[in-house]
Amino acid sequence: MEYGDEASKETKPNSSKTLIGRDETATLQENGSALGLPQVHYLAHILKKQTECIQTAQATVDTLEYSEKVSTYAYDVLSQRYAHHIYTLQQTRSELQQVFTKIRGIKSRISKEHPEIAKRVQTLHHAPIQQPQPQQQHEEDDHADS
C-alpha cells in the first residue's frame, strides 16, 4: 500500500479526505446536500431573513428610544404644570382663609355693635329651606268643572 491509497486514508482520522472524498465533494457542490449539510442557496436565504430580522429589531429599538425621549419630555412638562397648579391652589387656599377670617371678624364686630340686626340676619341665614308645595290647581280645576 502506498501513502495515497484508500486504505491509508482510512487510517488517518485527522485527514479531511477520510471524511469527505473527492466524489462526495463534487456531490456536495452539485446537489448542495451531502452528509446532511444544507444547500448554499438555503443558507443565503437564512442569512437574508436573519438580516431582515436584525433590521426590524434595530428599527424597533430606534422607535422605542424615540418614544422614551418624547415620554420623558412630556412627563417633565406635565410635572412642571402640576407643580404650578398645586402652588396656585395653595395660594388660593391661603387667600380664602384670609377672606374668611376677615368675614368672621366683621360678623363678630357687627354682632357686638348691632345685636338685633345680627340676630335677624342669623335667623334668615340659618332658616331651613322650605320646599315649594306642589300645586293643587289641577284638582281645583276638576272640582270646579263638576
GUGU-236397 format. One record per atom (N, C-alpha, C): chain; x negated, z negated, y negated; residue in one letter; atom name. Coordinates in nm, 2 decimals. Example, Ala and Ser with C-alpha at 12.3 -4.5 7.8 and 13.67 -1.06 7.14 Angstrom:
(atom 'A',(-1.32,-0.78,0.57),'A','N')
(atom 'A',(-1.23,-0.78,0.45),'A','CA')
(atom 'A',(-1.32,-0.78,0.33),'A','C')
(atom 'A',(-1.28,-0.71,0.22),'S','N')
(atom 'A',(-1.37,-0.71,0.11),'S','CA')
(atom 'A',(-1.29,-0.79,0.00),'S','C')
//
This chain:
(atom 'A',(-0.08,0.00,0.12),'M','N')
(atom 'A',(0.00,0.00,0.00),'M','CA')
(atom 'A',(-0.09,0.00,-0.12),'M','C')
(atom 'A',(-0.05,0.08,-0.21),'E','N')
(atom 'A',(-0.12,0.08,-0.34),'E','CA')
(atom 'A',(-0.05,0.00,-0.44),'E','C')
(atom 'A',(-0.11,-0.02,-0.55),'Y','N')
(atom 'A',(-0.06,-0.10,-0.66),'Y','CA')
(atom 'A',(0.07,-0.05,-0.71),'Y','C')
(atom 'A',(0.10,0.08,-0.72),'G','N')
(atom 'A',(0.21,0.13,-0.78),'G','CA')
(atom 'A',(0.33,0.15,-0.68),'G','C')
(atom 'A',(0.31,0.11,-0.56),'D','N')
(atom 'A',(0.42,0.12,-0.46),'D','CA')
(atom 'A',(0.54,0.03,-0.49),'D','C')
(atom 'A',(0.65,0.07,-0.43),'E','N')
(atom 'A',(0.77,-0.01,-0.44),'E','CA')
(atom 'A',(0.75,-0.15,-0.39),'E','C')
(atom 'A',(0.68,-0.17,-0.29),'A','N')
(atom 'A',(0.66,-0.30,-0.23),'A','CA')
(atom 'A',(0.58,-0.39,-0.32),'A','C')
(atom 'A',(0.49,-0.33,-0.39),'S','N')
(atom 'A',(0.42,-0.41,-0.49),'S','CA')
(atom 'A',(0.50,-0.45,-0.60),'S','C')
(atom 'A',(0.60,-0.37,-0.64),'K','N')
(atom 'A',(0.69,-0.40,-0.75),'K','CA')
(atom 'A',(0.78,-0.52,-0.71),'K','C')
(atom 'A',(0.81,-0.53,-0.58),'E','N')
(atom 'A',(0.90,-0.64,-0.54),'E','CA')
(atom 'A',(0.82,-0.77,-0.53),'E','C')
(atom 'A',(0.69,-0.77,-0.51),'T','N')
(atom 'A',(0.61,-0.89,-0.50),'T','CA')
(atom 'A',(0.57,-0.95,-0.64),'T','C')
(atom 'A',(0.59,-0.87,-0.74),'K','N')
(atom 'A',(0.56,-0.92,-0.88),'K','CA')
(atom 'A',(0.69,-0.96,-0.95),'K','C')
(atom 'A',(0.73,-1.09,-0.95),'P','N')
(atom 'A',(0.86,-1.12,-1.01),'P','CA')
(atom 'A',(0.86,-1.11,-1.16),'P','C')
(atom 'A',(0.74,-1.11,-1.23),'N','N')
(atom 'A',(0.74,-1.11,-1.37),'N','CA')
(atom 'A',(0.75,-0.96,-1.42),'N','C')
(atom 'A',(0.74,-0.87,-1.34),'S','N')
(atom 'A',(0.74,-0.73,-1.38),'S','CA')
(atom 'A',(0.88,-0.69,-1.41),'S','C')
(atom 'A',(0.89,-0.62,-1.53),'S','N')
(atom 'A',(1.02,-0.58,-1.57),'S','CA')
(atom 'A',(1.08,-0.46,-1.48),'S','C')
(atom 'A',(0.98,-0.39,-1.42),'K','N')
(atom 'A',(1.03,-0.28,-1.34),'K','CA')
(atom 'A',(1.09,-0.33,-1.21),'K','C')
(atom 'A',(1.06,-0.45,-1.17),'T','N')
(atom 'A',(1.13,-0.50,-1.05),'T','CA')
(atom 'A',(1.28,-0.53,-1.08),'T','C')
(atom 'A',(1.31,-0.57,-1.20),'L','N')
(atom 'A',(1.45,-0.60,-1.23),'L','CA')
(atom 'A',(1.53,-0.47,-1.26),'L','C')
(atom 'A',(1.47,-0.38,-1.33),'I','N')
(atom 'A',(1.54,-0.25,-1.36),'I','CA')
(atom 'A',(1.44,-0.14,-1.34),'I','C')
(atom 'A',(1.47,-0.06,-1.24),'G','N')
(atom 'A',(1.38,0.05,-1.21),'G','CA')
(atom 'A',(1.41,0.17,-1.31),'G','C')
(atom 'A',(1.33,0.27,-1.29),'R','N')
(atom 'A',(1.34,0.39,-1.37),'R','CA')
(atom 'A',(1.48,0.46,-1.36),'R','C')
(atom 'A',(1.53,0.46,-1.24),'D','N')
(atom 'A',(1.66,0.52,-1.22),'D','CA')
(atom 'A',(1.77,0.44,-1.29),'D','C')
(atom 'A',(1.76,0.30,-1.28),'E','N')
(atom 'A',(1.86,0.22,-1.34),'E','CA')
(atom 'A',(1.85,0.22,-1.49),'E','C')
(atom 'A',(1.73,0.24,-1.55),'T','N')
(atom 'A',(1.71,0.25,-1.69),'T','CA')
(atom 'A',(1.78,0.38,-1.74),'T','C')
(atom 'A',(1.76,0.49,-1.66),'A','N')
(atom 'A',(1.83,0.61,-1.70),'A','CA')
(atom 'A',(1.98,0.59,-1.69),'A','C')
(atom 'A',(2.03,0.52,-1.59),'T','N')
(atom 'A',(2.17,0.50,-1.57),'T','CA')
(atom 'A',(2.22,0.41,-1.69),'T','C')
(atom 'A',(2.14,0.31,-1.73),'L','N')
(atom 'A',(2.18,0.23,-1.85),'L','CA')
(atom 'A',(2.20,0.31,-1.97),'L','C')
(atom 'A',(2.11,0.40,-1.99),'Q','N')
(atom 'A',(2.12,0.49,-2.11),'Q','CA')
(atom 'A',(2.23,0.59,-2.10),'Q','C')
(atom 'A',(2.26,0.64,-1.98),'E','N')
(atom 'A',(2.36,0.73,-1.96),'E','CA')
(atom 'A',(2.50,0.67,-1.97),'E','C')
(atom 'A',(2.52,0.57,-1.88),'N','N')
(atom 'A',(2.65,0.50,-1.87),'N','CA')
(atom 'A',(2.67,0.39,-1.97),'N','C')
(atom 'A',(2.57,0.33,-2.01),'G','N')
(atom 'A',(2.58,0.22,-2.11),'G','CA')
(atom 'A',(2.61,0.09,-2.04),'G','C')
(atom 'A',(2.62,0.09,-1.91),'S','N')
(atom 'A',(2.65,-0.04,-1.84),'S','CA')
(atom 'A',(2.59,-0.04,-1.70),'S','C')
(atom 'A',(2.47,-0.10,-1.70),'A','N')
(atom 'A',(2.40,-0.13,-1.57),'A','CA')
(atom 'A',(2.38,-0.27,-1.56),'A','C')
(atom 'A',(2.40,-0.33,-1.45),'L','N')
(atom 'A',(2.39,-0.47,-1.42),'L','CA')
(atom 'A',(2.48,-0.55,-1.51),'L','C')
(atom 'A',(2.60,-0.50,-1.55),'G','N')
(atom 'A',(2.70,-0.57,-1.63),'G','CA')
(atom 'A',(2.67,-0.58,-1.78),'G','C')
(atom 'A',(2.57,-0.51,-1.83),'L','N')
(atom 'A',(2.54,-0.51,-1.97),'L','CA')
(atom 'A',(2.64,-0.43,-2.05),'L','C')
(atom 'A',(2.68,-0.47,-2.17),'P','N')
(atom 'A',(2.78,-0.39,-2.24),'P','CA')
(atom 'A',(2.72,-0.26,-2.30),'P','C')
(atom 'A',(2.81,-0.17,-2.33),'Q','N')
(atom 'A',(2.76,-0.04,-2.38),'Q','CA')
(atom 'A',(2.72,-0.06,-2.53),'Q','C')
(atom 'A',(2.63,0.03,-2.57),'V','N')
(atom 'A',(2.58,0.02,-2.71),'V','CA')
(atom 'A',(2.69,0.04,-2.81),'V','C')
(atom 'A',(2.78,0.14,-2.79),'H','N')
(atom 'A',(2.88,0.16,-2.90),'H','CA')
(atom 'A',(2.98,0.04,-2.90),'H','C')
(atom 'A',(2.99,-0.03,-2.79),'Y','N')
(atom 'A',(3.07,-0.15,-2.78),'Y','CA')
(atom 'A',(3.01,-0.26,-2.87),'Y','C')
(atom 'A',(2.87,-0.27,-2.85),'L','N')
(atom 'A',(2.80,-0.37,-2.93),'L','CA')
(atom 'A',(2.81,-0.34,-3.08),'L','C')
(atom 'A',(2.80,-0.21,-3.11),'A','N')
(atom 'A',(2.82,-0.17,-3.26),'A','CA')
(atom 'A',(2.95,-0.21,-3.31),'A','C')
(atom 'A',(3.06,-0.19,-3.23),'H','N')
(atom 'A',(3.19,-0.23,-3.27),'H','CA')
(atom 'A',(3.20,-0.38,-3.29),'H','C')
(atom 'A',(3.15,-0.46,-3.20),'I','N')
(atom 'A',(3.15,-0.60,-3.21),'I','CA')
(atom 'A',(3.07,-0.65,-3.34),'I','C')
(atom 'A',(2.96,-0.58,-3.37),'L','N')
(atom 'A',(2.88,-0.61,-3.49),'L','CA')
(atom 'A',(2.96,-0.58,-3.61),'L','C')
(atom 'A',(3.03,-0.47,-3.61),'K','N')
(atom 'A',(3.12,-0.43,-3.72),'K','CA')
(atom 'A',(3.23,-0.53,-3.75),'K','C')
(atom 'A',(3.29,-0.57,-3.64),'K','N')
(atom 'A',(3.40,-0.67,-3.65),'K','CA')
(atom 'A',(3.35,-0.81,-3.70),'K','C')
(atom 'A',(3.23,-0.85,-3.65),'Q','N')
(atom 'A',(3.18,-0.97,-3.70),'Q','CA')
(atom 'A',(3.14,-0.97,-3.84),'Q','C')
(atom 'A',(3.09,-0.85,-3.89),'T','N')
(atom 'A',(3.05,-0.83,-4.03),'T','CA')
(atom 'A',(3.18,-0.84,-4.12),'T','C')
(atom 'A',(3.29,-0.78,-4.07),'E','N')
(atom 'A',(3.41,-0.79,-4.14),'E','CA')
(atom 'A',(3.46,-0.93,-4.15),'E','C')
(atom 'A',(3.45,-1.01,-4.04),'C','N')
(atom 'A',(3.49,-1.15,-4.04),'C','CA')
(atom 'A',(3.41,-1.23,-4.14),'C','C')
(atom 'A',(3.28,-1.20,-4.14),'I','N')
(atom 'A',(3.19,-1.28,-4.24),'I','CA')
(atom 'A',(3.23,-1.24,-4.38),'I','C')
(atom 'A',(3.26,-1.11,-4.41),'Q','N')
(atom 'A',(3.30,-1.08,-4.54),'Q','CA')
(atom 'A',(3.43,-1.14,-4.58),'Q','C')
(atom 'A',(3.53,-1.15,-4.49),'T','N')
(atom 'A',(3.65,-1.21,-4.51),'T','CA')
(atom 'A',(3.64,-1.36,-4.54),'T','C')
(atom 'A',(3.55,-1.42,-4.46),'A','N')
(atom 'A',(3.52,-1.57,-4.48),'A','CA')
(atom 'A',(3.46,-1.59,-4.61),'A','C')
(atom 'A',(3.36,-1.50,-4.65),'Q','N')
(atom 'A',(3.30,-1.52,-4.78),'Q','CA')
(atom 'A',(3.40,-1.50,-4.90),'Q','C')
(atom 'A',(3.49,-1.40,-4.88),'A','N')
(atom 'A',(3.59,-1.38,-4.99),'A','CA')
(atom 'A',(3.68,-1.51,-5.00),'A','C')
(atom 'A',(3.71,-1.57,-4.88),'T','N')
(atom 'A',(3.80,-1.69,-4.88),'T','CA')
(atom 'A',(3.72,-1.80,-4.95),'T','C')
(atom 'A',(3.60,-1.82,-4.92),'V','N')
(atom 'A',(3.52,-1.92,-4.98),'V','CA')
(atom 'A',(3.51,-1.90,-5.13),'V','C')
(atom 'A',(3.49,-1.78,-5.18),'D','N')
(atom 'A',(3.49,-1.75,-5.32),'D','CA')
(atom 'A',(3.62,-1.78,-5.39),'D','C')
(atom 'A',(3.73,-1.75,-5.32),'T','N')
(atom 'A',(3.87,-1.78,-5.37),'T','CA')
(atom 'A',(3.89,-1.93,-5.38),'T','C')
(atom 'A',(3.85,-2.00,-5.28),'L','N')
(atom 'A',(3.87,-2.14,-5.28),'L','CA')
(atom 'A',(3.78,-2.21,-5.39),'L','C')
(atom 'A',(3.66,-2.16,-5.41),'E','N')
(atom 'A',(3.58,-2.21,-5.52),'E','CA')
(atom 'A',(3.64,-2.19,-5.65),'E','C')
(atom 'A',(3.70,-2.07,-5.67),'Y','N')
(atom 'A',(3.76,-2.04,-5.80),'Y','CA')
(atom 'A',(3.88,-2.13,-5.82),'Y','C')
(atom 'A',(3.96,-2.15,-5.71),'S','N')
(atom 'A',(4.08,-2.23,-5.72),'S','CA')
(atom 'A',(4.04,-2.37,-5.75),'S','C')
(atom 'A',(3.93,-2.42,-5.69),'E','N')
(atom 'A',(3.89,-2.56,-5.72),'E','CA')
(atom 'A',(3.85,-2.57,-5.87),'E','C')
(atom 'A',(3.78,-2.47,-5.92),'K','N')
(atom 'A',(3.74,-2.48,-6.06),'K','CA')
(atom 'A',(3.87,-2.48,-6.15),'K','C')
(atom 'A',(3.97,-2.40,-6.12),'V','N')
(atom 'A',(4.09,-2.39,-6.20),'V','CA')
(atom 'A',(4.16,-2.52,-6.19),'V','C')
(atom 'A',(4.17,-2.58,-6.07),'S','N')
(atom 'A',(4.24,-2.71,-6.05),'S','CA')
(atom 'A',(4.17,-2.82,-6.12),'S','C')
(atom 'A',(4.04,-2.82,-6.12),'T','N')
(atom 'A',(3.97,-2.92,-6.19),'T','CA')
(atom 'A',(3.99,-2.92,-6.34),'T','C')
(atom 'A',(3.99,-2.80,-6.39),'Y','N')
(atom 'A',(4.01,-2.78,-6.54),'Y','CA')
(atom 'A',(4.16,-2.82,-6.57),'Y','C')
(atom 'A',(4.25,-2.78,-6.49),'A','N')
(atom 'A',(4.39,-2.82,-6.52),'A','CA')
(atom 'A',(4.41,-2.97,-6.51),'A','C')
(atom 'A',(4.35,-3.03,-6.41),'Y','N')
(atom 'A',(4.36,-3.18,-6.39),'Y','CA')
(atom 'A',(4.30,-3.25,-6.52),'Y','C')
(atom 'A',(4.18,-3.20,-6.57),'D','N')
(atom 'A',(4.12,-3.26,-6.68),'D','CA')
(atom 'A',(4.22,-3.25,-6.81),'D','C')
(atom 'A',(4.27,-3.13,-6.82),'V','N')
(atom 'A',(4.37,-3.11,-6.94),'V','CA')
(atom 'A',(4.49,-3.20,-6.92),'V','C')
(atom 'A',(4.55,-3.21,-6.81),'L','N')
(atom 'A',(4.67,-3.29,-6.79),'L','CA')
(atom 'A',(4.63,-3.44,-6.80),'L','C')
(atom 'A',(4.52,-3.48,-6.75),'S','N')
(atom 'A',(4.48,-3.62,-6.77),'S','CA')
(atom 'A',(4.46,-3.66,-6.92),'S','C')
(atom 'A',(4.41,-3.57,-6.99),'Q','N')
(atom 'A',(4.40,-3.60,-7.14),'Q','CA')
(atom 'A',(4.53,-3.60,-7.20),'Q','C')
(atom 'A',(4.62,-3.51,-7.17),'R','N')
(atom 'A',(4.76,-3.51,-7.22),'R','CA')
(atom 'A',(4.83,-3.64,-7.18),'R','C')
(atom 'A',(4.82,-3.68,-7.06),'Y','N')
(atom 'A',(4.88,-3.80,-7.01),'Y','CA')
(atom 'A',(4.83,-3.93,-7.08),'Y','C')
(atom 'A',(4.70,-3.93,-7.10),'A','N')
(atom 'A',(4.64,-4.05,-7.17),'A','CA')
(atom 'A',(4.69,-4.05,-7.32),'A','C')
(atom 'A',(4.70,-3.93,-7.38),'H','N')
(atom 'A',(4.75,-3.93,-7.52),'H','CA')
(atom 'A',(4.90,-3.97,-7.52),'H','C')
(atom 'A',(4.98,-3.93,-7.42),'H','N')
(atom 'A',(5.12,-3.97,-7.41),'H','CA')
(atom 'A',(5.13,-4.12,-7.39),'H','C')
(atom 'A',(5.05,-4.18,-7.31),'I','N')
(atom 'A',(5.06,-4.32,-7.29),'I','CA')
(atom 'A',(5.02,-4.40,-7.42),'I','C')
(atom 'A',(4.92,-4.35,-7.49),'Y','N')
(atom 'A',(4.88,-4.41,-7.61),'Y','CA')
(atom 'A',(4.99,-4.40,-7.71),'Y','C')
(atom 'A',(5.06,-4.28,-7.72),'T','N')
(atom 'A',(5.17,-4.27,-7.81),'T','CA')
(atom 'A',(5.29,-4.37,-7.78),'T','C')
(atom 'A',(5.32,-4.38,-7.65),'L','N')
(atom 'A',(5.42,-4.47,-7.61),'L','CA')
(atom 'A',(5.39,-4.62,-7.64),'L','C')
(atom 'A',(5.26,-4.65,-7.62),'Q','N')
(atom 'A',(5.22,-4.79,-7.66),'Q','CA')
(atom 'A',(5.23,-4.81,-7.81),'Q','C')
(atom 'A',(5.19,-4.71,-7.89),'Q','N')
(atom 'A',(5.21,-4.73,-8.03),'Q','CA')
(atom 'A',(5.35,-4.74,-8.07),'Q','C')
(atom 'A',(5.44,-4.66,-8.01),'T','N')
(atom 'A',(5.58,-4.66,-8.04),'T','CA')
(atom 'A',(5.64,-4.80,-8.00),'T','C')
(atom 'A',(5.60,-4.85,-7.89),'R','N')
(atom 'A',(5.65,-4.98,-7.85),'R','CA')
(atom 'A',(5.61,-5.09,-7.95),'R','C')
(atom 'A',(5.48,-5.08,-7.99),'S','N')
(atom 'A',(5.43,-5.18,-8.09),'S','CA')
(atom 'A',(5.51,-5.17,-8.22),'S','C')
(atom 'A',(5.54,-5.05,-8.26),'E','N')
(atom 'A',(5.62,-5.03,-8.39),'E','CA')
(atom 'A',(5.76,-5.08,-8.37),'E','C')
(atom 'A',(5.82,-5.05,-8.26),'L','N')
(atom 'A',(5.96,-5.10,-8.23),'L','CA')
(atom 'A',(5.96,-5.25,-8.23),'L','C')
(atom 'A',(5.86,-5.31,-8.17),'Q','N')
(atom 'A',(5.86,-5.46,-8.17),'Q','CA')
(atom 'A',(5.85,-5.52,-8.31),'Q','C')
(atom 'A',(5.78,-5.45,-8.39),'Q','N')
(atom 'A',(5.77,-5.50,-8.53),'Q','CA')
(atom 'A',(5.90,-5.48,-8.60),'Q','C')
(atom 'A',(5.97,-5.37,-8.58),'V','N')
(atom 'A',(6.10,-5.34,-8.64),'V','CA')
(atom 'A',(6.20,-5.45,-8.59),'V','C')
(atom 'A',(6.21,-5.48,-8.46),'F','N')
(atom 'A',(6.30,-5.58,-8.41),'F','CA')
(atom 'A',(6.27,-5.72,-8.46),'F','C')
(atom 'A',(6.14,-5.75,-8.48),'T','N')
(atom 'A',(6.10,-5.88,-8.54),'T','CA')
(atom 'A',(6.16,-5.89,-8.68),'T','C')
(atom 'A',(6.14,-5.78,-8.76),'K','N')
(atom 'A',(6.19,-5.78,-8.90),'K','CA')
(atom 'A',(6.35,-5.79,-8.90),'K','C')
(atom 'A',(6.41,-5.72,-8.80),'I','N')
(atom 'A',(6.56,-5.73,-8.80),'I','CA')
(atom 'A',(6.60,-5.87,-8.76),'I','C')
(atom 'A',(6.54,-5.94,-8.66),'R','N')
(atom 'A',(6.57,-6.08,-8.63),'R','CA')
(atom 'A',(6.55,-6.17,-8.75),'R','C')
(atom 'A',(6.44,-6.14,-8.83),'G','N')
(atom 'A',(6.42,-6.22,-8.95),'G','CA')
(atom 'A',(6.53,-6.21,-9.05),'G','C')
(atom 'A',(6.57,-6.08,-9.07),'I','N')
(atom 'A',(6.68,-6.06,-9.17),'I','CA')
(atom 'A',(6.81,-6.12,-9.12),'I','C')
(atom 'A',(6.84,-6.11,-8.99),'K','N')
(atom 'A',(6.96,-6.17,-8.94),'K','CA')
(atom 'A',(6.96,-6.32,-8.96),'K','C')
(atom 'A',(6.84,-6.38,-8.93),'S','N')
(atom 'A',(6.82,-6.53,-8.95),'S','CA')
(atom 'A',(6.84,-6.57,-9.10),'S','C')
(atom 'A',(6.78,-6.49,-9.19),'R','N')
(atom 'A',(6.80,-6.52,-9.33),'R','CA')
(atom 'A',(6.94,-6.51,-9.38),'R','C')
(atom 'A',(7.01,-6.40,-9.33),'I','N')
(atom 'A',(7.15,-6.38,-9.37),'I','CA')
(atom 'A',(7.24,-6.49,-9.32),'I','C')
(atom 'A',(7.21,-6.53,-9.19),'S','N')
(atom 'A',(7.30,-6.64,-9.13),'S','CA')
(atom 'A',(7.28,-6.77,-9.20),'S','C')
(atom 'A',(7.16,-6.79,-9.26),'K','N')
(atom 'A',(7.14,-6.92,-9.34),'K','CA')
(atom 'A',(7.20,-6.91,-9.48),'K','C')
(atom 'A',(7.19,-6.79,-9.54),'E','N')
(atom 'A',(7.24,-6.77,-9.67),'E','CA')
(atom 'A',(7.39,-6.75,-9.68),'E','C')
(atom 'A',(7.44,-6.68,-9.58),'H','N')
(atom 'A',(7.59,-6.65,-9.58),'H','CA')
(atom 'A',(7.64,-6.67,-9.44),'H','C')
(atom 'A',(7.66,-6.80,-9.40),'P','N')
(atom 'A',(7.71,-6.82,-9.26),'P','CA')
(atom 'A',(7.84,-6.76,-9.23),'P','C')
(atom 'A',(7.94,-6.75,-9.32),'E','N')
(atom 'A',(8.07,-6.70,-9.29),'E','CA')
(atom 'A',(8.06,-6.55,-9.26),'E','C')
(atom 'A',(7.98,-6.48,-9.33),'I','N')
(atom 'A',(7.96,-6.33,-9.31),'I','CA')
(atom 'A',(7.89,-6.31,-9.18),'I','C')
(atom 'A',(7.79,-6.39,-9.15),'A','N')
(atom 'A',(7.71,-6.38,-9.03),'A','CA')
(atom 'A',(7.80,-6.40,-8.91),'A','C')
(atom 'A',(7.89,-6.50,-8.92),'K','N')
(atom 'A',(7.98,-6.53,-8.81),'K','CA')
(atom 'A',(8.08,-6.42,-8.78),'K','C')
(atom 'A',(8.13,-6.36,-8.89),'R','N')
(atom 'A',(8.23,-6.25,-8.88),'R','CA')
(atom 'A',(8.16,-6.13,-8.82),'R','C')
(atom 'A',(8.03,-6.10,-8.86),'V','N')
(atom 'A',(7.96,-5.98,-8.80),'V','CA')
(atom 'A',(7.93,-6.01,-8.66),'V','C')
(atom 'A',(7.90,-6.13,-8.62),'Q','N')
(atom 'A',(7.86,-6.16,-8.49),'Q','CA')
(atom 'A',(7.99,-6.15,-8.40),'Q','C')
(atom 'A',(8.11,-6.19,-8.45),'T','N')
(atom 'A',(8.23,-6.17,-8.37),'T','CA')
(atom 'A',(8.26,-6.02,-8.35),'T','C')
(atom 'A',(8.24,-5.94,-8.45),'L','N')
(atom 'A',(8.26,-5.80,-8.44),'L','CA')
(atom 'A',(8.16,-5.74,-8.34),'L','C')
(atom 'A',(8.04,-5.78,-8.36),'H','N')
(atom 'A',(7.93,-5.72,-8.28),'H','CA')
(atom 'A',(7.94,-5.76,-8.13),'H','C')
(atom 'A',(7.98,-5.88,-8.10),'H','N')
(atom 'A',(7.99,-5.93,-7.97),'H','CA')
(atom 'A',(8.13,-5.92,-7.91),'H','C')
(atom 'A',(8.22,-5.86,-7.98),'A','N')
(atom 'A',(8.36,-5.84,-7.93),'A','CA')
(atom 'A',(8.36,-5.75,-7.81),'A','C')
(atom 'A',(8.44,-5.79,-7.71),'P','N')
(atom 'A',(8.45,-5.70,-7.59),'P','CA')
(atom 'A',(8.51,-5.56,-7.63),'P','C')
(atom 'A',(8.46,-5.46,-7.57),'I','N')
(atom 'A',(8.51,-5.33,-7.60),'I','CA')
(atom 'A',(8.64,-5.31,-7.53),'I','C')
(atom 'A',(8.74,-5.27,-7.60),'Q','N')
(atom 'A',(8.87,-5.25,-7.54),'Q','CA')
(atom 'A',(8.89,-5.11,-7.50),'Q','C')
(atom 'A',(8.94,-5.10,-7.37),'Q','N')
(atom 'A',(8.96,-4.97,-7.32),'Q','CA')
(atom 'A',(9.09,-4.91,-7.37),'Q','C')
(atom 'A',(9.09,-4.79,-7.40),'P','N')
(atom 'A',(9.21,-4.73,-7.45),'P','CA')
(atom 'A',(9.32,-4.73,-7.35),'P','C')
(atom 'A',(9.44,-4.76,-7.39),'Q','N')
(atom 'A',(9.55,-4.77,-7.29),'Q','CA')
(atom 'A',(9.60,-4.63,-7.26),'Q','C')
(atom 'A',(9.64,-4.60,-7.14),'P','N')
(atom 'A',(9.69,-4.47,-7.11),'P','CA')
(atom 'A',(9.83,-4.45,-7.18),'P','C')
(atom 'A',(9.84,-4.33,-7.23),'Q','N')
(atom 'A',(9.97,-4.31,-7.30),'Q','CA')
(atom 'A',(10.08,-4.30,-7.20),'Q','C')
(atom 'A',(10.19,-4.36,-7.24),'Q','N')
(atom 'A',(10.31,-4.36,-7.16),'Q','CA')
(atom 'A',(10.42,-4.27,-7.22),'Q','C')
(atom 'A',(10.37,-4.17,-7.29),'Q','N')
(atom 'A',(10.46,-4.08,-7.36),'Q','CA')
(atom 'A',(10.54,-3.99,-7.27),'Q','C')
(atom 'A',(10.47,-3.96,-7.16),'H','N')
(atom 'A',(10.54,-3.87,-7.06),'H','CA')
(atom 'A',(10.66,-3.94,-7.00),'H','C')
(atom 'A',(10.65,-4.07,-6.97),'E','N')
(atom 'A',(10.76,-4.15,-6.92),'E','CA')
(atom 'A',(10.87,-4.16,-7.02),'E','C')
(atom 'A',(10.83,-4.18,-7.15),'E','N')
(atom 'A',(10.93,-4.20,-7.25),'E','CA')
(atom 'A',(11.01,-4.07,-7.27),'E','C')
(atom 'A',(10.93,-3.95,-7.26),'D','N')
(atom 'A',(11.00,-3.82,-7.27),'D','CA')
(atom 'A',(11.10,-3.80,-7.15),'D','C')
(atom 'A',(11.06,-3.85,-7.04),'D','N')
(atom 'A',(11.15,-3.83,-6.92),'D','CA')
(atom 'A',(11.28,-3.92,-6.94),'D','C')
(atom 'A',(11.26,-4.04,-7.00),'H','N')
(atom 'A',(11.38,-4.12,-7.02),'H','CA')
(atom 'A',(11.47,-4.07,-7.13),'H','C')
(atom 'A',(11.41,-4.01,-7.23),'A','N')
(atom 'A',(11.48,-3.95,-7.34),'A','CA')
(atom 'A',(11.56,-3.83,-7.30),'A','C')
(atom 'A',(11.51,-3.75,-7.20),'D','N')
(atom 'A',(11.58,-3.63,-7.15),'D','CA')
(atom 'A',(11.71,-3.67,-7.07),'D','C')
(atom 'A',(11.70,-3.79,-7.01),'S','N')
(atom 'A',(11.81,-3.83,-6.92),'S','CA')
(atom 'A',(11.94,-3.86,-6.99),'S','C')
//
